[in-house]
Structures are given as structure tokens and as C-alpha cells.
Amino acid sequence: MLAVDVATIGVAYYCFTVWDKRPIGFDCNHCGKYIASNTPWVCGFCGKPNNNANEYPFVDKCAHCHDEPKAYKCHHKGCGKIIFLTPDMLETGYAYCLNSPSEIPRPDERVQAVKQKQNEKQAKLHELEMAELDEKLQIIRNRSKEPKIKTPYDQKEESLKNFLTGVLGARELAAKQKAENAITFKDRPDDLKDANQAVDDWLTRNT
């Protein structure tokens, strides 16, 4: 009897320690393809991966939050349907295969819209900034083209130069005119005298 008890205990120990860790499997009730229980999976409740699926298969519980999935999403291509693991047919928090393409999160349309508006705002702000810079640059260019405001000293200096130019110019013109008179009235001394006197009178009035 003792030997039988020992043998029974040994078989039970083997079943719980060895067979308990062996993966089981079942066929998808939609596509009919085989699914192993030790498939690496992601918990639908906490979103964390279960790589040690031999220890924590999706038919048992999550290694992180210890919640028990009530459904599994078939990972076979062309299927992707929900397989219920319990009679209550709870779809919330279903488990799915790790790195499953069908479970890659799609970009939130609202987030995308916000990002697009932000990008548009940045583009408009940049455009506005460039327009303001162009306006300031144009103002600076216009200032450089405006006549320089002269100081009283500059005005006096310019007046003196203009006066000297006028006096010297008048004398140069008078001398030039007398030279022409000498040619024109070379045979008419009285006319030459009157012409030169007229030039002297003009020079007196303009210097």
C-alpha cells in the first residue's frame, strides 16, 4: 500500500509540475486554424506584454495585473475575430498576439487634427514674422534714401561755397565775355568800351 501511495504521489507530482507547463491548443471557431496557448500575448487590461506565455498563457492570467482575459483575438491572417474563452462572452480587455499588425494603434484623428492645426499655426507665425521683418527692412532702406537733415554748420558751409562759386563764376563769365567783346568790337573802340563797361556793371551787381 505504501508503494502504491508513493507511485500515486509521484504521478500526481509529474502531472502538476510537467504536464501543467505543457501548452495546450485549440482551433479558432471562425477560421479553424490552430492557436497555441503559449503564444506571446498582450493583456487587454493593462496593455503589457506576456513573453513568458508558458508560465502565463492567455487562457490563464496576466503576469503583470493578474487579470484573466475573457477573450482572445485570433492572430491568423484574414481572421482577426474574437474568440470567447468564457461563457459570459465578455469582449472588453481581450488578449491579442504580441506584435500583431492588426493591433498597431491607429493615429487618433483628433490628435492628428490638433497637430495639423499647430503646424499651420507655426507656418502662419513664420509667415507673419517674415512679413514684419520685410516691412522693417523696407523702412530702413527708405530712410537711407531720404535727404540728410543738415545742421546749421552744414547749411552755412554750403551757403559759403555757393557764394564763392557764384562770385568766381561771375568773374569767369565776365572775363569770358570781355574776351568775346575784344574780338567782336576790335575795330570799334567806342563800342568795345561800352560793352566792357556793361560787363563790369553786371559783375558789380552779381558779386
PANUDO-907069 format. One line per field, with one value per atom (N, C-alpha, C, CB): atom name; y, z, x. Coordinates in steps of 0.1 Angstrom, whole numbers, always signed. Last residue first. Glycine has a CB too. Layout:
<vextors>
atome <- [CA, ...] $
v <- [Y, ...] $
w <- [Z, ...] $
u <- [X, ...] $
</vextors>
This chain:
<vextors>
atome <- [N, CA, C, CB, N, CA, C, CB, N, CA, C, CB, N, CA, C, CB, N, CA, C, CB, N, CA, C, CB, N, CA, C, CB, N, CA, C, CB, N, CA, C, CB, N, CA, C, CB, N, CA, C, CB, N, CA, C, CB, N, CA, C, CB, N, CA, C, CB, N, CA, C, CB, N, CA, C, CB, N, CA, C, CB, N, CA, C, CB, N, CA, C, CB, N, CA, C, CB, N, CA, C, CB, N, CA, C, CB, N, CA, C, CB, N, CA, C, CB, N, CA, C, CB, N, CA, C, CB, N, CA, C, CB, N, CA, C, CB, N, CA, C, CB, N, CA, C, CB, N, CA, C, CB, N, CA, C, CB, N, CA, C, CB, N, CA, C, CB, N, CA, C, CB, N, CA, C, CB, N, CA, C, CB, N, CA, C, CB, N, CA, C, CB, N, CA, C, CB, N, CA, C, CB, N, CA, C, CB, N, CA, C, CB, N, CA, C, CB, N, CA, C, CB, N, CA, C, CB, N, CA, C, CB, N, CA, C, CB, N, CA, C, CB, N, CA, C, CB, N, CA, C, CB, N, CA, C, CB, N, CA, C, CB, N, CA, C, CB, N, CA, C, CB, N, CA, C, CB, N, CA, C, CB, N, CA, C, CB, N, CA, C, CB, N, CA, C, CB, N, CA, C, CB, N, CA, C, CB, N, CA, C, CB, N, CA, C, CB, N, CA, C, CB, N, CA, C, CB, N, CA, C, CB, N, CA, C, CB, N, CA, C, CB, N, CA, C, CB, N, CA, C, CB, N, CA, C, CB, N, CA, C, CB, N, CA, C, CB, N, CA, C, CB, N, CA, C, CB, N, CA, C, CB, N, CA, C, CB, N, CA, C, CB, N, CA, C, CB, N, CA, C, CB, N, CA, C, CB, N, CA, C, CB, N, CA, C, CB, N, CA, C, CB, N, CA, C, CB, N, CA, C, CB, N, CA, C, CB, N, CA, C, CB, N, CA, C, CB, N, CA, C, CB, N, CA, C, CB, N, CA, C, CB, N, CA, C, CB, N, CA, C, CB, N, CA, C, CB, N, CA, C, CB, N, CA, C, CB, N, CA, C, CB, N, CA, C, CB, N, CA, C, CB, N, CA, C, CB, N, CA, C, CB, N, CA, C, CB, N, CA, C, CB, N, CA, C, CB, N, CA, C, CB, N, CA, C, CB, N, CA, C, CB, N, CA, C, CB, N, CA, C, CB, N, CA, C, CB, N, CA, C, CB, N, CA, C, CB, N, CA, C, CB, N, CA, C, CB, N, CA, C, CB, N, CA, C, CB, N, CA, C, CB, N, CA, C, CB, N, CA, C, CB, N, CA, C, CB, N, CA, C, CB, N, CA, C, CB, N, CA, C, CB, N, CA, C, CB, N, CA, C, CB, N, CA, C, CB, N, CA, C, CB, N, CA, C, CB, N, CA, C, CB, N, CA, C, CB, N, CA, C, CB, N, CA, C, CB, N, CA, C, CB, N, CA, C, CB, N, CA, C, CB, N, CA, C, CB, N, CA, C, CB, N, CA, C, CB, N, CA, C, CB, N, CA, C, CB, N, CA, C, CB, N, CA, C, CB, N, CA, C, CB, N, CA, C, CB, N, CA, C, CB, N, CA, C, CB, N, CA, C, CB, N, CA, C, CB, N, CA, C, CB, N, CA, C, CB, N, CA, C, CB, N, CA, C, CB, N, CA, C, CB, N, CA, C, CB, N, CA, C, CB, N, CA, C, CB, N, CA, C, CB, N, CA, C, CB, N, CA, C, CB, N, CA, C, CB, N, CA, C, CB, N, CA, C, CB, N, CA, C, CB, N, CA, C, CB, N, CA, C, CB, N, CA, C, CB, N, CA, C, CB, N, CA, C, CB, N, CA, C, CB, N, CA, C, CB, N, CA, C, CB, N, CA, C, CB, N, CA, C, CB, N, CA, C, CB, N, CA, C, CB, N, CA, C, CB, N, CA, C, CB, N, CA, C, CB, N, CA, C, CB, N, CA, C, CB, N, CA, C, CB, N, CA, C, CB, N, CA, C, CB, N, CA, C, CB, N, CA, C, CB, N, CA, C, CB, N, CA, C, CB, N, CA, C, CB, N, CA, C, CB, N, CA, C, CB, N, CA, C, CB, N, CA, C, CB, N, CA, C, CB, N, CA, C, CB, N, CA, C, CB, N, CA, C, CB, N, CA, C, CB, N, CA, C, CB, N, CA, C, CB, N, CA, C, CB, N, CA, C, CB, N, CA, C, CB, N, CA, C, CB, N, CA, C, CB, N, CA, C, CB] $
v <- [+1402, +1398, +1405, +1399, +1414, +1399, +1394, +1392, +1440, +1437, +1422, +1440, +1439, +1445, +1441, +1461, +1426, +1419, +1425, +1419, +1446, +1433, +1426, +1424, +1465, +1468, +1455, +1477, +1451, +1455, +1458, +1467, +1449, +1437, +1440, +1430, +1476, +1468, +1455, +1465, +1481, +1487, +1480, +1502, +1465, +1461, +1468, +1464, +1480, +1466, +1461, +1457, +1505, +1504, +1490, +1510, +1498, +1504, +1502, +1518, +1488, +1479, +1484, +1477, +1511, +1500, +1490, +1493, +1525, +1531, +1520, +1542, +1508, +1510, +1516, +1520, +1487, +1498, +1500, +1493, +1466, +1478, +1489, +1474, +1448, +1451, +1464, +1439, +1437, +1451, +1456, +1459, +1409, +1414, +1429, +1412, +1406, +1401, +1408, +1385, +1418, +1422, +1417, +1417, +1403, +1417, +1422, +1426, +1379, +1379, +1393, +1372, +1389, +1383, +1382, +1369, +1396, +1406, +1401, +1411, +1370, +1379, +1391, +1385, +1360, +1353, +1362, +1340, +1377, +1376, +1370, +1369, +1371, +1384, +1384, +1394, +1344, +1347, +1361, +1347, +1347, +1339, +1342, +1324, +1362, +1368, +1360, +1368, +1344, +1356, +1363, +1366, +1323, +1321, +1333, +1312, +1336, +1332, +1329, +1320, +1340, +1352, +1348, +1356, +1314, +1325, +1336, +1330, +1301, +1296, +1307, +1283, +1316, +1316, +1312, +1308, +1308, +1323, +1324, +1330, +1281, +1286, +1301, +1285, +1281, +1275, +1280, +1260, +1293, +1300, +1294, +1297, +1275, +1288, +1295, +1296, +1252, +1251, +1265, +1243, +1263, +1259, +1258, +1245, +1267, +1278, +1275, +1283, +1240, +1249, +1262, +1254, +1229, +1224, +1234, +1210, +1243, +1244, +1240, +1236, +1234, +1248, +1250, +1257, +1202, +1210, +1225, +1205, +1186, +1193, +1202, +1202, +1155, +1167, +1174, +1165, +1138, +1140, +1154, +1138, +1125, +1135, +1137, +1149, +1089, +1103, +1113, +1102, +1065, +1072, +1087, +1066, +1054, +1057, +1065, +1043, +1051, +1061, +1064, +1057, +1029, +1042, +1053, +1043, +1009, +1013, +1026, +1002, +1008, +1012, +1016, +1000, +1000, +1013, +1017, +1012, +974, +985, +999, +982, +961, +963, +974, +950, +961, +969, +971, +961, +944, +958, +967, +958, +920, +927, +942, +920, +915, +917, +925, +904, +910, +921, +925, +917, +887, +899, +912, +898, +869, +873, +886, +862, +867, +872, +877, +861, +856, +869, +875, +868, +831, +840, +854, +835, +820, +822, +832, +809, +819, +827, +830, +821, +800, +814, +823, +814, +778, +783, +797, +774, +774, +777, +783, +764, +768, +780, +784, +777, +744, +755, +768, +754, +729, +731, +743, +718, +729, +735, +738, +725, +716, +730, +737, +731, +691, +698, +713, +692, +684, +686, +694, +672, +682, +692, +695, +687, +661, +674, +685, +674, +640, +644, +658, +634, +639, +643, +647, +631, +631, +643, +648, +642, +606, +617, +630, +614, +588, +594, +606, +599, +563, +576, +582, +585, +530, +539, +553, +537, +506, +517, +526, +525, +474, +486, +498, +487, +451, +458, +470, +449, +438, +444, +452, +433, +428, +440, +447, +437, +419, +417, +429, +412, +418, +423, +420, +418, +392, +402, +405, +397, +387, +382, +394, +375, +397, +395, +392, +408, +396, +394, +393, +381, +420, +408, +408, +406, +440, +436, +423, +434, +430, +440, +434, +448, +408, +412, +422, +417, +381, +395, +398, +396, +357, +363, +378, +362, +340, +353, +361, +360, +316, +317, +331, +308, +324, +321, +322, +330, +330, +320, +316, +324, +338, +340, +327, +341, +354, +340, +342, +330, +377, +375, +360, +385, +377, +378, +374, +369, +375, +387, +388, +399, +366, +363, +375, +350, +372, +371, +369, +361, +355, +364, +362, +364, +349, +344, +354, +330, +356, +362, +358, +360, +363, +354, +361, +346, +375, +379, +370, +394, +362, +363, +366, +350, +368, +366, +368, +376, +373, +365, +362, +373, +372, +375, +367, +374, +380, +369, +373, +357, +399, +398, +386, +411, +404, +391, +391, +390, +423, +427, +416, +436, +405, +419, +423, +429, +382, +382, +395, +378, +374, +382, +382, +397, +339, +353, +360, +353, +318, +318, +332, +312, +319, +312, +312, +298, +331, +340, +333, +345, +318, +318, +327, +304, +321, +329, +329, +343, +302, +304, +311, +312, +304, +290, +292, +283, +330, +325, +311, +326, +354, +341, +334, +342, +378, +370, +355, +376, +397, +385, +376, +377, +433, +420, +409, +422, +454, +449, +436, +449, +464, +467, +462, +481, +458, +467, +471, +460, +445, +453, +463, +444, +429, +439, +449, +434, +418, +419, +431, +420, +400, +413, +414, +425, +371, +379, +392, +371, +343, +355, +365, +362, +312, +323, +336, +325, +290, +297, +308, +287, +279, +288, +295, +279, +281, +276, +285, +273, +275, +286, +279, +297, +266, +262, +274, +251, +276, +274, +273, +286, +283, +269, +266, +261, +308, +304, +289, +312, +305, +313, +308, +328, +291, +288, +296, +289, +279, +291, +287, +302, +251, +257, +269, +246, +250, +249, +255, +255, +238, +245, +242, +241, +240, +234, +242, +233, +235, +243, +234, +251, +223, +220, +228, +205, +226, +236, +234, +237, +204, +216, +228, +220, +183, +185, +198, +174, +190, +188, +191, +174, +193, +200, +200, +195, +177, +192, +200, +193, +152, +159, +174, +153, +147, +148, +156, +134, +145, +155, +157, +151, +122, +135, +146, +135, +103, +106, +119, +95, +103, +106, +110, +94, +95, +108, +113, +109, +69, +78, +93, +76, +58, +59, +69, +45, +59, +67, +68, +59, +43, +57, +65, +59, +18, +24, +39, +17, +15, +16, +22, +2, +12, +23, +26, +21, -12, +0, +13, +0] $
w <- [-576, -567, -554, -574, -593, -591, -583, -604, -598, -592, -588, -603, -609, -597, -590, -598, -633, -624, -610, -628, -647, -643, -632, -656, -649, -641, -637, -650, -666, -652, -644, -653, -689, -682, -668, -689, -695, -692, -685, -705, -702, -690, -686, -694, -725, -713, -700, -715, -741, -739, -726, -751, -743, -737, -733, -747, -755, -742, -735, -743, -780, -771, -757, -776, -790, -787, -777, -800, -794, -785, -781, -792, -812, -798, -789, -798, -834, -829, -815, -831, -841, -850, -845, -864, -822, -824, -832, -830, -812, -814, -816, -802, -811, -818, -821, -809, -796, -810, -818, -810, -772, -779, -794, -772, -765, -769, -777, -756, -757, -769, -774, -766, -734, -745, -758, -741, -719, -724, -735, -712, -714, -722, -727, -714, -697, -710, -720, -708, -676, -683, -697, -676, -667, -672, -680, -660, -660, -671, -677, -667, -639, -650, -663, -647, -622, -627, -639, -616, -617, -623, -629, -613, -604, -617, -624, -615, -581, -591, -604, -585, -571, -573, -584, -560, -569, -577, -581, -569, -553, -567, -575, -567, -530, -537, -552, -530, -525, -527, -535, -514, -521, -532, -535, -528, -499, -511, -523, -511, -481, -484, -497, -473, -479, -484, -488, -473, -468, -482, -488, -482, -444, -452, -467, -448, -433, -435, -445, -422, -432, -441, -444, -434, -414, -428, -437, -429, -392, -397, -411, -388, -388, -391, -397, -379, -405, -393, -397, -385, -427, -425, -412, -437, -431, -425, -421, -412, -462, -449, -443, -449, -479, -478, -464, -484, -480, -476, -475, -463, -482, -495, -492, -503, -457, -464, -476, -467, -453, -445, -452, -431, -469, -473, -465, -470, -455, -469, -473, -479, -432, -431, -445, -426, -443, -436, -436, -422, -452, -462, -456, -468, -428, -437, -448, -444, -418, -411, -420, -398, -437, -435, -428, -427, -433, -446, -445, -456, -407, -410, -423, -409, -412, -403, -405, -388, -428, -433, -425, -433, -410, -422, -428, -432, -392, -387, -399, -380, -408, -402, -398, -390, -414, -425, -419, -432, -388, -395, -407, -401, -383, -374, -381, -361, -402, -403, -395, -399, -393, -406, -408, -417, -368, -369, -382, -366, -377, -369, -369, -354, -390, -397, -390, -400, -368, -379, -387, -388, -353, -347, -358, -337, -370, -367, -361, -357, -370, -382, -380, -391, -343, -348, -361, -350, -343, -334, -339, -320, -360, -364, -356, -361, -346, -359, -363, -370, -325, -322, -335, -317, -338, -331, -328, -317, -347, -357, -350, -363, -336, -332, -341, -317, -356, -351, -348, -361, -344, -354, -348, -362, -330, -328, -339, -315, -341, -341, -340, -354, -344, -331, -330, -319, -367, -366, -353, -366, -363, -371, -370, -386, -331, -341, -349, -334, -310, -323, -334, -327, -294, -294, -308, -285, -298, -301, -300, -314, -271, -285, -287, -293, -250, -252, -267, -245, -242, -248, -250, -262, -229, -223, -230, -209, -237, -231, -225, -220, -242, -252, -247, -264, -227, -224, -234, -209, -225, -238, -236, -247, -205, -204, -216, -192, -209, -213, -213, -205, -221, -210, -215, -198, -244, -236, -224, -230, -277, -263, -255, -262, -301, -296, -281, -299, -327, -312, -309, -305, -356, -349, -335, -356, -374, -365, -358, -373, -404, -395, -385, -387, -421, -427, -417, -437, -402, -413, -419, -423, -368, -381, -392, -383, -342, -348, -363, -340, -326, -335, -343, -345, -295, -309, -317, -311, -267, -275, -289, -273, -235, -250, -256, -256, -209, -212, -227, -207, -191, -203, -205, -215, -158, -166, -179, -159, -142, -147, -157, -154, -134, -129, -133, -114, -142, -135, -129, -143, -151, -145, -136, -156, -163, -153, -146, -160, -166, -169, -159, -172, -169, -163, -167, -148, -190, -176, -171, -171, -217, -212, -196, -217, -222, -223, -218, -237, -198, -211, -210, -215, -181, -180, -194, -175, -187, -173, -172, -166, -214, -208, -194, -209, -220, -221, -216, -236, -213, -207, -208, -193, -224, -232, -227, -233, -224, -216, -225, -212, -223, -230, -220, -240, -211, -210, -217, -196, -209, -221, -221, -223, -190, -186, -198, -175, -206, -194, -191, -182, -225, -230, -218, -236, -227, -219, -223, -204, -254, -247, -240, -257, -258, -259, -252, -255, -273, -266, -269, -270, -270, -279, -271, -289, -256, -252, -262, -250, -267, -256, -251, -244, -303, -291, -279, -294, -326, -318, -305, -314, -360, -346, -339, -347, -377, -376, -362, -383, -381, -379, -378, -391, -382, -393, -393, -395, -359, -370, -383, -368, -337, -341, -353, -330, -339, -339, -344, -348, -319, -332, -331, -342, -293, -298, -312, -288, -269, -281, -284, -292, -243, -249, -261, -239, -232, -238, -243, -249, -200, -214, -220, -217, -173, -180, -196, -176, -164, -161, -170, -147, -169, -178, -176, -176, -146, -160, -170, -162, -122, -124, -139, -116, -123, -119, -122, -104, -131, -139, -136, -136, -111, -125, -133, -131, -89, -89, -104, -81, -96, -94, -95, -81, -97, -109, -108, -112, -69, -80, -93, -82, -57, -54, -65, -40, -67, -70, -68, -61, -55, -70, -74, -76, -28, -33, -48, -30, -28, -24, -30, -9, -35, -43, -41, -42, -12, -26, -35, -31, +8, +8, -6, +18, +0, +0, +0, +12] $
u <- [+282, +292, +292, +306, +264, +263, +274, +262, +269, +256, +255, +245, +294, +293, +280, +293, +289, +297, +296, +312, +275, +268, +276, +267, +295, +283, +276, +274, +313, +317, +305, +327, +297, +301, +305, +313, +295, +283, +286, +275, +322, +316, +303, +313, +324, +332, +326, +347, +308, +305, +312, +309, +320, +307, +303, +296, +344, +345, +331, +349, +335, +342, +342, +356, +325, +315, +322, +311, +349, +339, +329, +331, +364, +368, +358, +380, +360, +351, +354, +336, +374, +375, +366, +372, +367, +381, +383, +389, +343, +344, +359, +338, +347, +336, +338, +323, +370, +370, +359, +368, +363, +375, +376, +388, +341, +339, +351, +337, +353, +345, +342, +331, +365, +374, +366, +379, +344, +353, +362, +361, +333, +326, +334, +314, +353, +350, +343, +342, +351, +363, +361, +374, +325, +328, +341, +330, +327, +319, +322, +304, +345, +349, +341, +348, +329, +341, +346, +352, +309, +306, +318, +299, +324, +317, +314, +305, +331, +342, +336, +349, +305, +314, +325, +321, +294, +288, +297, +276, +312, +310, +304, +302, +309, +322, +320, +332, +282, +285, +299, +286, +284, +276, +279, +261, +300, +306, +297, +305, +283, +296, +301, +306, +262, +260, +272, +253, +276, +270, +267, +257, +281, +292, +288, +298, +256, +265, +276, +270, +247, +240, +248, +227, +265, +265, +258, +258, +257, +270, +271, +280, +230, +233, +247, +231, +228, +230, +232, +242, +205, +218, +217, +221, +193, +190, +203, +181, +196, +201, +198, +216, +168, +179, +183, +174, +163, +158, +170, +151, +174, +172, +168, +162, +175, +188, +186, +194, +148, +155, +168, +157, +142, +137, +144, +122, +156, +160, +155, +156, +140, +154, +160, +162, +116, +117, +131, +110, +123, +119, +120, +105, +127, +139, +136, +142, +102, +112, +124, +117, +90, +85, +95, +72, +104, +105, +100, +96, +96, +110, +111, +118, +69, +73, +87, +70, +70, +64, +68, +49, +82, +89, +84, +89, +61, +74, +82, +81, +41, +39, +52, +30, +53, +50, +48, +37, +54, +66, +64, +72, +27, +35, +49, +38, +20, +14, +23, +0, +33, +36, +32, +30, +22, +36, +40, +44, -4, -2, +13, -6, +0, -5, -2, -20, +8, +17, +13, +18, -16, -4, +7, +2, -33, -35, -23, -47, -20, -21, -24, -32, -24, -10, -10, -4, -52, -45, -31, -45, -55, -61, -54, -76, -43, -37, -42, -41, -60, -46, -39, -38, -83, -83, -69, -90, -75, -78, -78, -92, -48, -61, -63, -60, -34, -33, -47, -26, -39, -41, -40, -54, -18, -27, -27, -23, -18, -10, -19, -1, -33, -34, -25, -31, -26, -40, -42, -50, -1, -3, -16, +0, +10, +0, -2, -13, +29, +33, +23, +46, +12, +22, +27, +34, -23, -9, +0, -9, -45, -42, -27, -45, -74, -59, -57, -54, -99, -95, -79, -102, -113, -100, -95, -101, -146, -137, -124, -144, -161, -152, -142, -159, -175, -170, -159, -166, -190, -187, -184, -199, -195, -201, -199, -196, -181, -195, -201, -203, -148, -157, -171, -155, -134, -129, -138, -115, -142, -146, -141, -161, -124, -127, -130, -115, -128, -128, -132, -137, -108, -120, -119, -131, -87, -88, -100, -85, -83, -93, -95, -90, -62, -75, -86, -75, -38, -41, -55, -30, -44, -42, -46, -49, -50, -39, -36, -27, -81, -73, -62, -82, -82, -83, -75, -80, -99, -86, -89, -78, -114, -115, -101, -125, -110, -122, -124, -134, -80, -87, -99, -78, -77, -79, -87, -87, -51, -65, -65, -69, -25, -32, -47, -30, -9, -20, -29, -29, +13, +15, +3, +17, +7, +18, +19, +31, -28, -16, -6, -21, -39, -39, -27, -41, -50, -49, -50, -35, -48, -60, -60, -61, -24, -36, -49, -38, +0, -7, -20, -11, +25, +13, +7, +16, +44, +41, +28, +52, +45, +44, +39, +57, +48, +35, +33, +31, +65, +66, +53, +72, +56, +65, +67, +79, +31, +34, +43, +21, +30, +32, +35, +44, +3, +17, +18, +21, -23, -15, -1, -16, -41, -30, -21, -22, -61, -65, -54, -68, -52, -60, -64, -73, -18, -30, -39, -27, -5, -6, -19, -5, +16, +4, +5, -8, +30, +32, +21, +46, +13, +16, +18, +4, +6, +18, +22, +29, -16, -18, -6, -23, -20, -13, -15, +2, -44, -38, -33, -49, -52, -47, -41, -37, -82, -67, -63, -59, -108, -105, -90, -110, -119, -112, -107, -99, -137, -140, -133, -137, -127, -141, -146, -150, -94, -103, -117, -97, -86, -88, -98, -94, -61, -75, -76, -85, -38, -42, -56, -33, -13, -25, -28, -37, +20, +10, -2, +16, +30, +29, +18, +27, +28, +35, +35, +50, +15, +9, +15, +9, +33, +22, +14, +12, +50, +55, +43, +61, +37, +50, +54, +61, +14, +13, +25, +10, +24, +13, +13, +0, +43, +47, +37, +50, +26, +36, +41, +49, +11, +5, +15, -3, +31, +24, +17, +14, +39, +48, +42, +58, +15, +21, +30, +27, +15, +4, +8, -8, +38, +36, +26, +33, +31, +43, +42, +56, +9, +8, +19, +7, +21, +11, +9, -2, +38, +44, +34, +49, +20, +29, +35, +40, +8, +0, +9, -9] $
</vextors>
